[in-house]
Amino acid sequence: MNPAMPQRCAHRPLAGGLVVPWVSLIHNGHAAFGSLDAERAFRAYRDRLCQICGQELDERCFLIVRPADQARDYSPEPALHPECLPYAAAHCPMLNGTATHYRRAPVLASHPAGRPCTDPSCPCPSRDPDPGHASRSGSPADRYEAWMISTADYRLVAQPDAPGVPAGISLGVPIRRKRLLREAALPEDAAHLLELLRSALDLEGDE
Protein backbone atom coordinates (compact mmCIF):
# COMPACT_ATOMS: atom_id res chain seq x y z
CA MET A 1 0.00 0.00 0.00
CA ASN A 2 1.47 3.33 -1.07
CA PRO A 3 1.63 6.06 1.57
CA ALA A 4 -0.76 8.96 1.15
CA MET A 5 0.48 12.33 -0.01
CA PRO A 6 1.88 14.22 3.00
CA GLN A 7 -0.21 17.20 4.06
CA ARG A 8 2.89 19.34 3.63
CA CYS A 9 2.73 18.60 -0.12
CA ALA A 10 -0.89 19.66 -0.60
CA HIS A 11 0.25 22.91 -2.20
CA ARG A 12 2.67 21.23 -4.61
CA PRO A 13 1.80 20.74 -8.32
CA LEU A 14 1.18 17.22 -9.62
CA ALA A 15 2.49 15.49 -12.73
CA GLY A 16 0.98 12.15 -13.67
CA GLY A 17 -0.77 12.14 -10.29
CA LEU A 18 2.53 12.45 -8.39
CA VAL A 19 3.85 15.34 -6.35
CA VAL A 20 6.50 17.33 -8.18
CA PRO A 21 9.38 17.70 -5.69
CA TRP A 22 10.21 21.29 -4.82
CA VAL A 23 13.79 20.87 -6.11
CA SER A 24 12.76 19.29 -9.45
CA LEU A 25 13.54 21.20 -12.60
CA ILE A 26 10.43 22.58 -14.31
CA HIS A 27 10.72 23.87 -17.86
CA ASN A 28 7.83 25.40 -19.81
CA GLY A 29 5.45 23.83 -17.30
CA HIS A 30 6.90 20.31 -17.63
CA ALA A 31 8.51 18.60 -14.61
CA ALA A 32 11.79 16.81 -15.20
CA PHE A 33 11.69 14.15 -12.49
CA GLY A 34 15.19 13.12 -11.51
CA SER A 35 16.76 16.43 -12.52
CA LEU A 36 17.47 19.13 -9.92
CA ASP A 37 16.86 22.82 -10.31
CA ALA A 38 20.32 24.06 -9.30
CA GLU A 39 19.04 27.30 -7.77
CA ARG A 40 16.37 25.57 -5.71
CA ALA A 41 18.78 22.86 -4.60
CA PHE A 42 21.15 25.59 -3.41
CA ARG A 43 18.33 27.28 -1.50
CA ALA A 44 17.27 23.96 0.03
CA TYR A 45 20.81 23.37 1.29
CA ARG A 46 21.30 26.93 2.55
CA ASP A 47 17.89 27.46 4.15
CA ARG A 48 17.45 23.88 5.41
CA LEU A 49 14.40 23.11 3.28
CA CYS A 50 12.86 19.75 2.43
CA GLN A 51 13.57 18.70 -1.14
CA ILE A 52 10.00 17.38 -1.59
CA CYS A 53 7.69 20.00 -0.08
CA GLY A 54 10.08 22.97 0.09
CA GLN A 55 9.19 23.77 3.69
CA GLU A 56 11.68 24.33 6.50
CA LEU A 57 13.00 21.20 8.18
CA ASP A 58 11.86 20.40 11.71
CA GLU A 59 13.79 18.93 14.62
CA ARG A 60 14.91 15.88 12.63
CA CYS A 61 15.37 15.12 8.95
CA PHE A 62 16.43 12.28 6.64
CA LEU A 63 19.37 12.16 4.25
CA ILE A 64 19.53 9.85 1.22
CA VAL A 65 22.76 7.83 1.35
CA ARG A 66 24.51 5.44 -1.05
CA PRO A 67 27.78 3.57 -0.30
CA ALA A 68 29.71 6.12 -2.38
CA ASP A 69 28.18 8.93 -0.32
CA GLN A 70 29.15 7.19 2.88
CA ALA A 71 32.75 6.91 1.63
CA ARG A 72 32.81 10.66 0.86
CA ASP A 73 31.08 11.37 4.19
CA TYR A 74 28.29 13.53 2.76
CA SER A 75 24.89 13.13 1.10
CA PRO A 76 24.69 14.96 -2.26
CA GLU A 77 20.94 15.61 -2.03
CA PRO A 78 18.88 18.08 0.03
CA ALA A 79 17.26 16.59 3.13
CA LEU A 80 13.66 15.42 3.61
CA HIS A 81 11.05 15.65 6.36
CA PRO A 82 10.38 12.31 8.09
CA GLU A 83 6.80 12.43 6.72
CA CYS A 84 7.92 13.26 3.16
CA LEU A 85 10.44 10.39 2.97
CA PRO A 86 7.93 7.47 2.77
CA TYR A 87 6.08 9.13 -0.11
CA ALA A 88 9.31 9.76 -2.03
CA ALA A 89 10.61 6.26 -1.28
CA ALA A 90 7.39 4.69 -2.56
CA HIS A 91 7.19 6.62 -5.84
CA CYS A 92 10.77 7.32 -6.92
CA PRO A 93 11.86 4.47 -9.26
CA MET A 94 15.43 4.60 -8.00
CA LEU A 95 14.40 4.45 -4.36
CA ASN A 96 11.64 1.83 -4.66
CA GLY A 97 13.73 -0.57 -6.74
CA THR A 98 11.74 -0.26 -9.97
CA ALA A 99 14.78 1.20 -11.74
CA THR A 100 17.52 -1.43 -11.85
CA HIS A 101 20.08 0.73 -13.66
CA TYR A 102 21.06 4.38 -13.82
CA ARG A 103 20.16 6.23 -17.00
CA ARG A 104 22.67 5.94 -19.84
CA ALA A 105 21.88 9.51 -20.86
CA PRO A 106 21.17 12.34 -18.41
CA VAL A 107 17.68 13.82 -18.24
CA LEU A 108 19.04 16.98 -19.86
CA ALA A 109 20.67 15.17 -22.80
CA SER A 110 18.00 16.50 -25.16
CA HIS A 111 15.91 18.76 -22.93
CA PRO A 112 14.97 19.02 -19.23
CA ALA A 113 11.65 17.28 -19.76
CA GLY A 114 12.69 15.18 -22.76
CA ARG A 115 11.21 17.63 -25.25
CA PRO A 116 12.98 20.01 -27.66
CA CYS A 117 12.91 23.63 -26.56
CA THR A 118 11.27 25.90 -29.12
CA ASP A 119 11.95 29.16 -27.29
CA PRO A 120 15.15 30.76 -28.70
CA SER A 121 15.34 33.13 -25.73
CA CYS A 122 15.06 30.36 -23.13
CA PRO A 123 18.11 30.00 -20.83
CA CYS A 124 17.99 26.20 -20.96
CA PRO A 125 20.18 24.47 -18.37
CA SER A 126 23.42 22.82 -19.40
CA ARG A 127 22.94 19.59 -21.31
CA ASP A 128 26.32 18.17 -20.36
CA PRO A 129 26.21 15.28 -17.86
CA ASP A 130 27.63 16.01 -14.44
CA PRO A 131 30.66 13.93 -13.29
CA GLY A 132 28.46 11.90 -10.94
CA HIS A 133 26.15 10.88 -13.75
CA ALA A 134 29.04 10.11 -16.08
CA SER A 135 30.50 7.66 -13.55
CA ARG A 136 27.15 5.93 -12.94
CA SER A 137 25.80 5.92 -16.51
CA GLY A 138 24.19 2.57 -17.30
CA SER A 139 25.52 0.95 -14.10
CA PRO A 140 23.35 -1.21 -11.83
CA ALA A 141 21.52 0.83 -9.19
CA ASP A 142 23.23 1.24 -5.84
CA ARG A 143 21.98 0.38 -2.38
CA TYR A 144 20.02 3.32 -0.97
CA GLU A 145 19.46 4.09 2.69
CA ALA A 146 17.84 6.97 4.57
CA TRP A 147 19.75 8.27 7.58
CA MET A 148 18.01 10.38 10.20
CA ILE A 149 19.94 13.21 11.83
CA SER A 150 19.04 16.00 14.20
CA THR A 151 18.62 19.25 12.31
CA ALA A 152 20.81 20.82 15.00
CA ASP A 153 23.66 18.69 13.55
CA TYR A 154 22.92 19.77 9.95
CA ARG A 155 26.18 20.87 8.36
CA LEU A 156 27.01 21.56 4.71
CA VAL A 157 30.10 20.30 2.89
CA ALA A 158 31.43 22.67 0.23
CA GLN A 159 32.67 21.69 -3.21
CA PRO A 160 36.49 21.61 -3.24
CA ASP A 161 36.78 24.01 -6.18
CA ALA A 162 33.89 26.26 -5.13
CA PRO A 163 33.88 26.96 -1.35
CA GLY A 164 30.58 28.84 -1.51
CA VAL A 165 28.72 26.04 -3.30
CA PRO A 166 27.44 23.06 -1.28
CA ALA A 167 28.41 19.58 -2.43
CA GLY A 168 26.03 18.03 0.08
CA ILE A 169 25.16 17.49 3.74
CA SER A 170 27.74 16.05 6.13
CA LEU A 171 27.34 12.47 7.36
CA GLY A 172 30.03 12.97 9.99
CA VAL A 173 27.44 13.68 12.66
CA PRO A 174 25.45 11.51 15.10
CA ILE A 175 23.06 9.27 13.12
CA ARG A 176 19.74 8.76 14.91
CA ARG A 177 18.35 6.02 12.71
CA LYS A 178 19.03 4.18 9.45
CA ARG A 179 16.37 2.83 7.10
CA LEU A 180 17.03 0.61 4.09
CA LEU A 181 15.21 1.89 1.01
CA ARG A 182 16.47 -0.62 -1.55
CA GLU A 183 19.25 -3.14 -2.06
CA ALA A 184 21.77 -2.71 -4.83
CA ALA A 185 20.77 -4.20 -8.18
CA LEU A 186 22.88 -7.15 -9.30
CA PRO A 187 24.87 -6.97 -12.55
CA GLU A 188 23.10 -8.84 -15.36
CA ASP A 189 25.48 -11.81 -15.34
CA ALA A 190 25.19 -12.20 -11.56
CA ALA A 191 21.41 -11.87 -11.72
CA HIS A 192 21.30 -14.57 -14.43
CA LEU A 193 23.44 -16.96 -12.33
CA LEU A 194 21.24 -16.32 -9.30
CA GLU A 195 18.13 -17.11 -11.34
CA LEU A 196 19.73 -20.37 -12.56
CA LEU A 197 20.61 -21.29 -8.98
CA ARG A 198 17.08 -20.61 -7.79
CA SER A 199 15.66 -22.72 -10.64
CA ALA A 200 17.99 -25.57 -9.74
CA LEU A 201 16.98 -25.40 -6.08
CA ASP A 202 13.31 -25.41 -7.06
CA LEU A 203 13.84 -28.54 -9.17
CA GLU A 204 15.55 -30.29 -6.26
CA GLY A 205 12.67 -29.36 -3.99
CA ASP A 206 10.19 -30.91 -6.41
CA GLU A 207 11.97 -34.30 -6.46
C-alpha positions as CSV (number, residue, x, y, z in Angstrom):
1,M,0.0,0.0,0.0
2,N,1.5,3.3,-1.1
3,P,1.6,6.1,1.6
4,A,-0.8,9.0,1.1
5,M,0.5,12.3,0.0
6,P,1.9,14.2,3.0
7,Q,-0.2,17.2,4.1
8,R,2.9,19.3,3.6
9,C,2.7,18.6,-0.1
10,A,-0.9,19.7,-0.6
11,H,0.2,22.9,-2.2
12,R,2.7,21.2,-4.6
13,P,1.8,20.7,-8.3
14,L,1.2,17.2,-9.6
15,A,2.5,15.5,-12.7
16,G,1.0,12.1,-13.7
17,G,-0.8,12.1,-10.3
18,L,2.5,12.4,-8.4
19,V,3.8,15.3,-6.3
20,V,6.5,17.3,-8.2
21,P,9.4,17.7,-5.7
22,W,10.2,21.3,-4.8
23,V,13.8,20.9,-6.1
24,S,12.8,19.3,-9.4
25,L,13.5,21.2,-12.6
26,I,10.4,22.6,-14.3
27,H,10.7,23.9,-17.9
28,N,7.8,25.4,-19.8
29,G,5.5,23.8,-17.3
30,H,6.9,20.3,-17.6
31,A,8.5,18.6,-14.6
32,A,11.8,16.8,-15.2
33,F,11.7,14.1,-12.5
34,G,15.2,13.1,-11.5
35,S,16.8,16.4,-12.5
36,L,17.5,19.1,-9.9
37,D,16.9,22.8,-10.3
38,A,20.3,24.1,-9.3
39,E,19.0,27.3,-7.8
40,R,16.4,25.6,-5.7
41,A,18.8,22.9,-4.6
42,F,21.1,25.6,-3.4
43,R,18.3,27.3,-1.5
44,A,17.3,24.0,0.0
45,Y,20.8,23.4,1.3
46,R,21.3,26.9,2.5
47,D,17.9,27.5,4.2
48,R,17.4,23.9,5.4
49,L,14.4,23.1,3.3
50,C,12.9,19.8,2.4
51,Q,13.6,18.7,-1.1
52,I,10.0,17.4,-1.6
53,C,7.7,20.0,-0.1
54,G,10.1,23.0,0.1
55,Q,9.2,23.8,3.7
56,E,11.7,24.3,6.5
57,L,13.0,21.2,8.2
58,D,11.9,20.4,11.7
59,E,13.8,18.9,14.6
60,R,14.9,15.9,12.6
61,C,15.4,15.1,9.0
62,F,16.4,12.3,6.6
63,L,19.4,12.2,4.2
64,I,19.5,9.9,1.2
65,V,22.8,7.8,1.3
66,R,24.5,5.4,-1.0
67,P,27.8,3.6,-0.3
68,A,29.7,6.1,-2.4
69,D,28.2,8.9,-0.3
70,Q,29.2,7.2,2.9
71,A,32.7,6.9,1.6
72,R,32.8,10.7,0.9
73,D,31.1,11.4,4.2
74,Y,28.3,13.5,2.8
75,S,24.9,13.1,1.1
76,P,24.7,15.0,-2.3
77,E,20.9,15.6,-2.0
78,P,18.9,18.1,0.0
79,A,17.3,16.6,3.1
80,L,13.7,15.4,3.6
81,H,11.0,15.6,6.4
82,P,10.4,12.3,8.1
83,E,6.8,12.4,6.7
84,C,7.9,13.3,3.2
85,L,10.4,10.4,3.0
86,P,7.9,7.5,2.8
87,Y,6.1,9.1,-0.1
88,A,9.3,9.8,-2.0
89,A,10.6,6.3,-1.3
90,A,7.4,4.7,-2.6
91,H,7.2,6.6,-5.8
92,C,10.8,7.3,-6.9
93,P,11.9,4.5,-9.3
94,M,15.4,4.6,-8.0
95,L,14.4,4.4,-4.4
96,N,11.6,1.8,-4.7
97,G,13.7,-0.6,-6.7
98,T,11.7,-0.3,-10.0
99,A,14.8,1.2,-11.7
100,T,17.5,-1.4,-11.9
101,H,20.1,0.7,-13.7
102,Y,21.1,4.4,-13.8
103,R,20.2,6.2,-17.0
104,R,22.7,5.9,-19.8
105,A,21.9,9.5,-20.9
106,P,21.2,12.3,-18.4
107,V,17.7,13.8,-18.2
108,L,19.0,17.0,-19.9
109,A,20.7,15.2,-22.8
110,S,18.0,16.5,-25.2
111,H,15.9,18.8,-22.9
112,P,15.0,19.0,-19.2
113,A,11.6,17.3,-19.8
114,G,12.7,15.2,-22.8
115,R,11.2,17.6,-25.2
116,P,13.0,20.0,-27.7
117,C,12.9,23.6,-26.6
118,T,11.3,25.9,-29.1
119,D,11.9,29.2,-27.3
120,P,15.1,30.8,-28.7
121,S,15.3,33.1,-25.7
122,C,15.1,30.4,-23.1
123,P,18.1,30.0,-20.8
124,C,18.0,26.2,-21.0
125,P,20.2,24.5,-18.4
126,S,23.4,22.8,-19.4
127,R,22.9,19.6,-21.3
128,D,26.3,18.2,-20.4
129,P,26.2,15.3,-17.9
130,D,27.6,16.0,-14.4
131,P,30.7,13.9,-13.3
132,G,28.5,11.9,-10.9
133,H,26.1,10.9,-13.8
134,A,29.0,10.1,-16.1
135,S,30.5,7.7,-13.6
136,R,27.1,5.9,-12.9
137,S,25.8,5.9,-16.5
138,G,24.2,2.6,-17.3
139,S,25.5,0.9,-14.1
140,P,23.4,-1.2,-11.8
141,A,21.5,0.8,-9.2
142,D,23.2,1.2,-5.8
143,R,22.0,0.4,-2.4
144,Y,20.0,3.3,-1.0
145,E,19.5,4.1,2.7
146,A,17.8,7.0,4.6
147,W,19.7,8.3,7.6
148,M,18.0,10.4,10.2
149,I,19.9,13.2,11.8
150,S,19.0,16.0,14.2
151,T,18.6,19.3,12.3
152,A,20.8,20.8,15.0
153,D,23.7,18.7,13.5
154,Y,22.9,19.8,10.0
155,R,26.2,20.9,8.4
156,L,27.0,21.6,4.7
157,V,30.1,20.3,2.9
158,A,31.4,22.7,0.2
159,Q,32.7,21.7,-3.2
160,P,36.5,21.6,-3.2
161,D,36.8,24.0,-6.2
162,A,33.9,26.3,-5.1
163,P,33.9,27.0,-1.4
164,G,30.6,28.8,-1.5
165,V,28.7,26.0,-3.3
166,P,27.4,23.1,-1.3
167,A,28.4,19.6,-2.4
168,G,26.0,18.0,0.1
169,I,25.2,17.5,3.7
170,S,27.7,16.0,6.1
171,L,27.3,12.5,7.4
172,G,30.0,13.0,10.0
173,V,27.4,13.7,12.7
174,P,25.5,11.5,15.1
175,I,23.1,9.3,13.1
176,R,19.7,8.8,14.9
177,R,18.4,6.0,12.7
178,K,19.0,4.2,9.4
179,R,16.4,2.8,7.1
180,L,17.0,0.6,4.1
181,L,15.2,1.9,1.0
182,R,16.5,-0.6,-1.6
183,E,19.2,-3.1,-2.1
184,A,21.8,-2.7,-4.8
185,A,20.8,-4.2,-8.2
186,L,22.9,-7.2,-9.3
187,P,24.9,-7.0,-12.6
188,E,23.1,-8.8,-15.4
189,D,25.5,-11.8,-15.3
190,A,25.2,-12.2,-11.6
191,A,21.4,-11.9,-11.7
192,H,21.3,-14.6,-14.4
193,L,23.4,-17.0,-12.3
194,L,21.2,-16.3,-9.3
195,E,18.1,-17.1,-11.3
196,L,19.7,-20.4,-12.6
197,L,20.6,-21.3,-9.0
198,R,17.1,-20.6,-7.8
199,S,15.7,-22.7,-10.6
200,A,18.0,-25.6,-9.7
201,L,17.0,-25.4,-6.1
202,D,13.3,-25.4,-7.1
203,L,13.8,-28.5,-9.2
204,E,15.5,-30.3,-6.3
205,G,12.7,-29.4,-4.0
206,D,10.2,-30.9,-6.4
207,E,12.0,-34.3,-6.5
